[in-house]
């Protein structure tokens, strides 16, 4: 999660790329800045230095921060540059401010061009080593955590570093049962594609990377978005686009269909299926067919998307055909496509306790979305998280659920207005959050609901990936005493961002300058505290899946400090102090005898121990023993969990287990919605749209250090669509022990309040309280 909008760089190294192996000996073309980029940098600087919540001058000190973050964006693991390169670059360390003001961006481009050359050097060395093979009987190790490592002093040291890196890649595949021949072919293509992906980067990519290094040097959630990144961001907020309704993924040399969106043009055609590979794109009924084999996925997506009611033709290689198989062509009329995967969903978990069964309604909310443009146009049917949740609550009432559990795990945020409005569904009218701008003025954002849509038992499930708008909602529910907060401490992002369209302010007719996502305010709880850095502390805590120093606001070196203001005037709807200890006691007693929970805790402990390691053995015998030990533990735990779960809680369309934590950076923004729309999403999430790449193709990183149990040694795009989907299906079939225990806790609350009228009067807002008279 080191970078946010450096999409092109992430694509270069997060996965095996799509292009055919490049000629590593030919010199890449030198990239140069354009006059338009130089002008865009000036416009961005005007806003960042004058209107930011933390206005910071662009001077020599800032130049040094930009320099550091730019190098980190290009080569954060110090695998390509040598100390000699860095010494050469140091001449620009305190001159990048002048480069922007003088509209001469040649320095960052010179650094990038050398970076591209070094990638070629390292790849050539890597491919040469593959012919020699490795001795895995030696006792040596690989230091894979290089974030704080020194730069290799020269090429010889860099080559030795790469020798160990390649040896580790080879060993992973070897342990997975691959033959030497297959390993050589897989790795040779992987490294060649690394280079090819880097050489596909263009001047716009370099500019965005450099400007984002500047923006994020002010504070973590300020970013620069080029025109394409801005479009993907908008799609992620409105959950719709104009296209064919297909999720695309890189698959070897091709761009394959990973998912077909129900009701979209692709689905209605009946001619496309998952795994089909798009090899050509033509515009209109007769436009020329462009061969897109080897293209960057975002370039291909740009050709496939387009205005509503226009035609696009796809040349397709069927999923079950070989490279020389017959192609077919399909013409599709683009339509508005809704991206329901990121929309709110409901499920019901039935919790059995002796002879009693409680029905717990679960609302899973991946993001606080809103179609800002549609709302501004007066569209009565604009997409809204609050509207969707209100509809789901009505359905759950009809389903006669006993309580509602809102699942905000890995919800990185979204619209501030949605967070406020959605809170009102559970508290009615009242203050939700306080927002302080750069001038120190404080505004209280209030929920517009006149009465609660759901006034029954409530719980909110959060984890470290719950950020920003999620924290506003959870904090308000906690401050009102409205529901029990369960899970891990949240991310700790307490700032508000807004998007500044540089083309609008410059009166450009066509997008050219991009946008600045800029922190404009800080939000505070209605009790006067802040979620900044500290996050929301759950009432009932679950095991920590990740350390605060590794993920969350506290992991940033330039995060804004925690502070507080006066509390707002509000009236709590309930008081949970009396019931929380009882819930904790029941939770502790239950999980002490719950095999699945104890195994979950053991898995979390093992995962954290692995993450704490900085080196891994390159000795085959040692690695096999480590893998076998992990395999044995996991199999034993899985078997014990499966046996223990027979006859326990059942789920109806319950949400499957997700990742332990989100990799998405909790950065925010949103189109001009005062006092600013708050958005937490990664470039991966922004591209996880129909006619786009799935998040797993962008944000999954197998890394150098595998989870030794079940590791196949492959990177996501090397597995193929069918294998990727099979792995995900297997993960979805695992019972979500966290969600189920949260449902049990809410069931405990229901049991307690139904047995004690006085307790119910304290906890539930709809239960009449005795008169103070």
N, C-alpha and C positions, 0 to 999 in steps of 0.2 A: 504494500500500500504506500510505497515510497513516492509514487507519482500519481497525478490525477489525470490531467488532460494530455499527457504525452502519449497519445494513443498510438502514434506511428512507431515510437520506440518500443512500447509494450508489445506491439504486434511483431516486432522484429525478434523478440527473445522469449515471449511467453509460450510460443508453440512452434512446432515444425511448420514451415511456411508452405505456400501453395505453388510457388514457381518452380520451373525446371532448374536443375543445378546450373549455376552461373559459371562463367569462365573466371576463375579466381586470379588469373594472371593479367587480364586486361585492366587498364586503369579506368576507374569510374569517372564520369564527367564531374567537373567541379561545379558545385552549386553556388549561386550568387544571390544576394538580396535584390529586391526590386524597389523602385521608388515608391510604389504603393505601400509596401511593408514599412518603409522608413516613415512614411506619413502616418500610418496606423499606429506605429510605436509612439509618436508624438501625441496623438489624440489620447491614447491609453494613459500616457504619463500625466497628462493634464488632470484626468480624473483621479488617478491613484495618488497623486501628490496633494490634491486639494479637497477631495470629497470623500475620502475613505474615513471609516470610523477611527482609524489609527493613521492619520496622515503622516507619511514619512518622506522626507526629501530624497530625491534621486541624486545622491552625491557619491563620493569615493567609498564611504562606508557601505552604502547600499550596493555599490558596484561589486564589492568583495563578496557580499552575500549572493548576488546574482551569479557571479562567477562560480562560486561553490555549488550552487544548486544546478547550474547548467551542466557542469561536469558530472554531477551526481545523476542527472537525467540521462546523460549519454552513457556513462560508464560507472554506475553506482557500485558495482562489485569489483571495480578496478581490475578488469580482465583484459583490457585492450591498450590503454595508454601506458607509457612507462614514465618514470620520473623525469627522464630527459624531455619528454613531451610536455610534462607539466611545467618544468622549468622554462621552456620556451613560451608556454601560454601565460606564465606569470606576468609578462610584460603588459597584459591587458587586464590584470586583476582589478586595478583601480581606475580603469579607463572605459568601462562599459557604460557608465553614465554619460560620458562625453560622446560615446558612439551613438547613443540614442538621441541626445540633443543635437548633435551634428548631422544626424540622419545618414550616418555611415556605419552600416552594420556588417562591415567586412570581417571584423574580428570574430564574432560568433560563427560565421560561416567558415572562416579559415579553420577554426577549431573542429567544426563538424567534418570538413573535408579530410582532415588528418585522422579523425576518428574513423571515417569510412575506409581510409587506407589501412589503418591498423586492424580493422575487422578482416580485411582481405589478407593481411599478413598472418593473423592468428588462424584463420580458416585454412589457409594453404598449409600451415604447419600441422594443424589438426588432421587434415585429410592425408597428409604424408605419413603421420604416425600410425594410421589405421592399417597400412600395409605391413607394418612390423609386428603388430600384436603386442601383448603384455604378459609379464610374469606375475601371476597372482599369488605366488607362494612367498613373496617378500613381505616383510613386516614394515609397511609404511602406511601413512594416513594422509587424508586430504582435508585441509582446512577450508571448509566451504563457506563459512560466515566471514565475508570479506568487507562488510560495511565499514568497519573501523580499521581495516588493514592498510598498510602503507602501499604506495604505488610500486609495482615491480621496478627495480632500479635500472634494468636494461632488458633487451630482447631475450637474452639467455634466461633471465629469471622469469619473464613472462612465459616463455616456452615451457619451462619446467612446471609452472602453474597449470598451463593448459595440458601438459602430459598427464598430470594427476586428474584433472577434470575429465579428460577423455577416458582415462583408465576407469574412473568411477562410472561413466556412462556405459562403457563396455561391460563392466562387472554387473551392473543392474540388469542388463539384457541377458547376460550369461546366466545369472541366477534365476531369471524367468524362463530359462530353457531354450533360448535362441542359439542357433548354430553360429560358428564363427563367420561363415559366409553371410548369413542373414544380418548379423551384427554389423559387419563391415558395410553392407549395402545400406542398412538403416542409418547408421551414423554418418556415412559419407554424404548421403542425401540431406540429412539433418543439418550438417555444418554448411554444405553448399547453399542450402535454402536460407540459413541465417544471413549469409552474405547477400543473397539475392534480395531478401526482404529489406536489408539496409540500403541496397542500391536502388530500390524502388521508392525510397523516401525522396521527397521533392523539396523545393524551396519553401513552400507553405508549411511543410512539416517542421523544418528547421526553425522557421520564424515562430511558429506556435510554441515549440519547445523552449526557445530562448525567452519569449515574452512571458510564458508561464513561469519560468525560473525567476523572472523579475517580480511578477504578481505574487507568487507564493512566498517570496522573500519578505513581504510585508507582514503577512500572517497566513496560516495554513489554508484558509478557505477562500482566498482571493485567487482568481485564475483568469487567464486569457483564453478565449475560445475563438478559434478560426471559424469561418463561415460553415464548414461542414460539421464541426463539433457542436456549434450552436444549434444546427438543425436537429441533430440527434438528441440534444438536450431537451429541445422543445417536444420532440416525439415522446420522450420518457415522461414528460409532465402531463401531456394530454392523453396519453395511452391510445393514440391513433395516428395513422398516417395515410397517405394516398399511394397505393401500390397494388401488389398482387396477392398479399396475404401468405407469405412463406418466410419462415426463419431459415437463414442460410448459414452454412458452416464450411470452413476450409476442409477439404478432404484430399490429401496428397496434392496433385497438381490441379485439382478441380475445386469448384465451388458447388457444394452439394446442398440439397434440400434436407434440412433437419426436422422441420415441423411444418405442417400445413394448417393454417388458421381456419377453423370452421367458418363457413359462410363467406369466405373471401373468394376472389376470382380464381385462384389456383385450385381451391377445393371444389368450386362449382363446375370447373371445367371437366373434372373427372379424369383428366389425362396425366396428372402429375402425382408422384408418390414419394414418400420419404426415401432418401438415398439417391434419387435421380440427380444427375450432375448437369449443371447449366454450363454449356461450352460456348454459347454465342448469344448475343442480344441485338435485336434490331428494333428500331423505332418506327411506329406506324405500320400500315399494311404492307409497305414495300421498301422501307428504308434499308440501307446496307446492313448485313449481319456482321457484327464485330466479334472476332474470336477473343474470348476472355479467359482462356486457359492461361494460368500463371499470373493473372491480375491480382492486385490487392483487393481484398474483399470489399473495402469501402468504395473503391472505384467501381466495382461491379454493381454494388448496391445502388450507387448513384444512377447508373444506367437503367436499372430495373424499376426503381421508384419513378414516379412522375405524376403529373396533374391528373386529377380525377377525370374519367371518361375518355382518356387517351389510350391508344393501343401500344402494347409492347409485344414483340415476338421473341420467344426463347427457343434456342436450339438445344436439345436435351439428349444426353447420353444416359440411357436407362440404368437404374441401380444395379441390375443383374447382368449388364453387358460388360464385356472386356473393353480395353482401350480402343480396339479396332471394331467395336460393335456398331450397329446401325443407329444413326441419330434420328430423332423426329423433331418436328417444329410445332409449337403451340402458340396461338395468338390469344392474348388476354387483354381485356379492357380493365384498366386500373380503376379501383374504387376506394372509398374511405374504408379502412380496415381498423377495427378495434383490437387492441392488444390486451386480451382478457387475462393473460397469465399474471400480469402485475396488478390486476384489479382485486378488490376485496372479495373474499370467499367465505362461505359458512360450512360448518360440519357439526356433527353432534357426537359427543362421547358419552356413552352410558357407563356410569360408575356404580359398581355393585358393592354394597357394604352389608354383608349378611343377607337379610331378606329384602333390604331396601335397595332400589335402583334410582339413582339421580341422573337426570338428563342435562348434560352441560353443553350449551351451545357455544361453539368456538367461531370467532370471526378472525380470520387471518388477513392482515393488512400489510402488504409488502412495501407500500409507499403512500404518502399523502398527496395524491395526484389531483390536478384540476386543469381543465382546458381553459386557460386564461383568455385566449383570443375569442373562443366561442362565447364565453361569458360576457366579454366586453362588447361583442356584437349583438348581445341581447338574445342569444340562442337559449330558449327555455330548457332544452335538453342537453346542455353542456355536461361533459363528463366531470364527475366529482366524487371523491372518496366518501364525503359525508352523505351524499345522496344514496350511494350504493350501500353504505353501512346501515342507514335508516331503513332501506328496503329489506336488508337481511335481518335486521332486528324484528321487523314486522313478521317476517316469515318464521323466525325462531319462536316468536310468541305463539303463532299458529301451531307450531310444532310442540308447544307446551313444555319448553325447557324450564328447568328449575333455576338456572343461573347462566350468566354469559361470561366467557373468558375471551379477552381481546389479546391476540397473539401478535406482538410487535417485534419479535425476534428478527434481527438483521434488517429492520426497517430503518433506512438511513435518513429519513426525513421527508421533506416535500414542501408543500404550500403551507405557509404560516396561517393563512386564512382557513384552510382546511383543518389544521390542528385545532384552531379555536372553535370552529363550527362543530367539528366532530365531538369535541369535549362536551359541548352543549347537549348532545344526545343523552348524556349520562348525568349531567348536573343541572340542566335547565339554564335559565338566564343567569349570568353572573360573570365576574372577571375570570379570565383564564390565564393570561400572561401579561407581564409588564415589559414594555419595549423602550429602551433608552437610546436616543440617537447621539451623534457625535457632539452635539451642543449641550448635552446633559438633560434634554427634555424627556420626560417620561410619559408615555401614553399607556393606558390600560386597555387591552383588547378584551372585549366581552363576547360571550356566546350569545347568539341571537335567539336561541330556542326559548319559548315561553314556558315550556314544561319538559320534563324528561321523557324521552322516548322509551328508555329502559330504566325502571326504578327498582329492579330486583337485585339480588346478589351479583356482585361484579368482581372480577379479578383481571389484572393486566400482566402478561408474561413478557419479560424483556431480557435482553442479553447485552453483551458489550457492543454488538453491532447495532443496537437501537440508539439512534442519534437524532439530535436536532428537534424536528417536529414531534418525533416519538417521545422525546424527553419532555417537551411542553405538555403533551397529553398525559403522560404518566405522572409528572410532577403535580399537575392540577388535580388529577384523580386522588393522588395521595394527600395533597393539602386540604382538599374538601372532605377527606375521610370517606370518600365515596366507594372505594374498592381497595382490595389488597394487591400490592405490587409484588410480583414474584419473579425470581431469577437472579441475574448477575447485575452488578453496577453498570449503568449505561455508559455510552461513549464519552460524554462530557463536552458536547458542543453547545455553547450558549450564545452563538452569534447569528445575526441575520444578514443575508446577502441579497443583492438586487443585481439584475443584468442591465448593463448600459450598452445599447446598440450604437456602436461607433459610426455606423453608416447613417443612422438616423440623424445623429447630431452633426455629422459632416454633410448631410443632405446628398448622399450618394444615391443614385437611382438603382444601382445594382450592388449586391453585397460584395464588399471588398476588404473592409477593415476588421470585420469580426465584432466580438463583444467582450466586455470586461465584466466578470462576475466579482462584485466588490462588496466587502463587508461594510454595512452602513449603520448597524445598530447592534446592541446586545440585549438579549431578553433575560428577564428575571421571573422567578416564581412569584405567585401572588403573596407568598409569605415573606418576600423580600430577598430570599436567597437566590443563588444562581446555580444552573447546571454546568456552567463553564468549568472545565477541568474535573470537577467532582462528580458530575453526572447525577443520576437519581439512584439512591441507595434503596434496594428492595426491602419491603417489610419482612419477607421470608427469602433468605438467600440460598441459592443453589451453588454447586461447585464452580469455581472460576475456570473457564476454559482457556483463557489467555491472560497473560500478565499485562497490567496497565502500562508498563514501560514499553511493551511491544505493540500495543494496539489501543487506540483511543486518543483523545485530545492531549493527554499527558505525555504521549510519545513524541509530540512535536516540540522542537526546540524554540519556536517563536510563538507559541500559543498565548492568547491573552490571559492575564491572571484572573483568579477568582475574586469576586467582590460582591457586595450586597447593597440593597437600597431599602427604603421603608416599605413595609408591607402594604398591600392594597386592602381596601375595605371589602370583606367578603364574609359570608356566613357558611360555615361547614355544614354539609348535609348529614354527616355522621361522625362517630368517634370510634376508632378501631383499636385504641390502646388496650381495651379490656379483652378483645377477642384474639389479637395477634399472638400473645403468648400461648393461648390454648391451641391455636392453629399450628404454631411452631412445635408444640409438644406432640401433637398428633402426627405431624409430618416426620419428626425425628423417630418416633416409635415405629411408624410404618416403613420408612426406608431402611431402618436397622434390620428388618427381616425381609427386605425385598431384594431378591437376587439380581433382578434386572438393574435396580438402582445401584447396588454395590458394584456391579460390573461396569456400569456407566462411570462411576467415580474412579474405578481402577483404570478404565480406558483414558479418562481425562488426565489422570496422574501420569500415565505412560506417555501420552502425547506431549504433555508439558515437559517431561523429562527429556524426551527426544529433541524438543525445540531448544532446550537449554544447552544441548551439546553443540560444540563448535567444530568438531572434527569427526570424521568417519573412517573406519579402517578400509584399506584397499587390499586386504588379505582375504582371499576367497574362503578359506576355512573359517576364519573368524566371522565373516559376513553371513555365511550359511548358518553358523551356529546362532547368530543373533536373529536371523530371519526365522529359523525353526523354533526358537524360543518364543518369539512373538506370535508365530502361527499357532503354536500349541496353546498359548494363553488365550488368544482370541477365539479359537475353536472351542475351548473349554468354556469360556464365558458365554459364547453364543448358544452353546448347547444347554448350559444351565439356565440362561435367560428364557430360551424357548420352552423348556420344560416347566419353568416357574410360571410362565404367562398363560399356560393352559387354563382356561376358565376364569381369567381375570378380566379387567376392563376391556370392553369392546368398543370399536370406533365405527361410525358410519361416515364414510368419506372423510375421515380424519386426515389432517395434514401430515405428510410423512416427515421423517427426520430430515433436517437440513444441515448445512455446514455448521461447524462449531462456532464460527464467527464470520462476519462479513469481511471481505477484503476491500469492499468499496470504501473509498475515502469519504468521510462525512463532510463533503463540500456542499455549498448551497447556492441557491439562486432562484430565478423565476422572473418572468417578464413583467416589469414595472407594475407591481401590485403593492402599493403602499401599505404598511411601512416596509415592504420588501417581502418577496416570496422566499421562503426558506427551503432549500432543496439539498438532499444528501443523495448523491448518486455517483457512480463511477462512469468512466467512459464505456466500460463494459455494459453497465446497466443502461446507459443511453443508447447503445447500439443493439440492445436486446429487444429489438422491435421486429414486427413482421417486415419482411424484405430486408432484414439485417442479420447480424451475427448473434448467436446466443451468447449469454454471459459466459458460459463454460468455455467457449472458444477464445475468450479474451482474458478472463480473470483467473482461470485455473492455472496454477503454476506447479508442475510436478517437482521442479527444483532439482538441486544436486543431491539433496538428502531425502530419500524416500521414506514413506511409511513402510518399513521393511516387510511387513506382513501384507501379502497380496500385491506387491509392487510388480508391475509388468515392464518397467524400464522405459515405457513409451511416453511421449508427450501427446497432448490431446489430439492434435491433428494427424498423428501417426496411427491412431487406432481405427479410424474410419467411423462413419456415422452409426452403423449398426452396433458396433462394439461400445461406442460411447453411450448410446441409448440403453443398451443392455446393462451397463454399469449403473446408470442412473435408475433404471427400473429396479435393480436389486437394492439400491439404497432406499428407494421409496417404500419397499416392502418391509423394511425394518420398522419395528414399532418405535414410536417417538416417546421414549421414557420420560423426557422432560415435560412434554405436553400432557402426558397422562398423569404425572404426579401433580402438575398444576391443577388439572381437573379434579383430582382427589382433594386437594386443599380447598378448592371452592366448594366441593361437596361437603367437606367438613364444616365450612362456614354455614352452609344451608342447614345442616343437621343441628348445629349449635343454636342458631337464631330461631329455628322452629320449635326448639325445646325450651326456650327461655324468652318470654315476652319482653322482659326488661332489657335483655341483651339485644333483641331485635329492634327495640326502640332506639338504642344507641347507634346501631350499625346501619339500619336500612332507612332511607329517606321517606318511604311511603308508609311506614308504620307510625301511627299517631303517638306523639310524645305527651306525657302527662303535663298538665298546665303548671306553670311556675307558681301560680297562685295557690 
